[in-house]
């Protein structure tokens, strides 16, 4: 996905990608990583990344990974 660096979705997506790599997503340790790391907008309805909840403006408002058994910390 190509976004200008000043687009707020750029920072959201960057933070989500760091979370993915820091907490076992790339090692396939998650129960579900549906749509993570695809080319679509992480908030696009029907394409949103598993566990990511967005508002009507397309901004992340919640990360719910309770059933994914994520271990580790949220990166700073």
Number of C-alpha atoms within 10 A of each C-alpha: 10 8 12 9 9 8 9 11 18 16 14 14 18 11 14 21 16 15 17 20 12 16 19 14 20 14 10 10 14 18 12 16 17 13 15 20 17 12 10 16 19 26 20 12 13 9 15 19 23 16 17 17 17 18 10 8 7 15 16 17 10 11 13 11 15 8 10 15 11 15 11 10 9 12 12 6
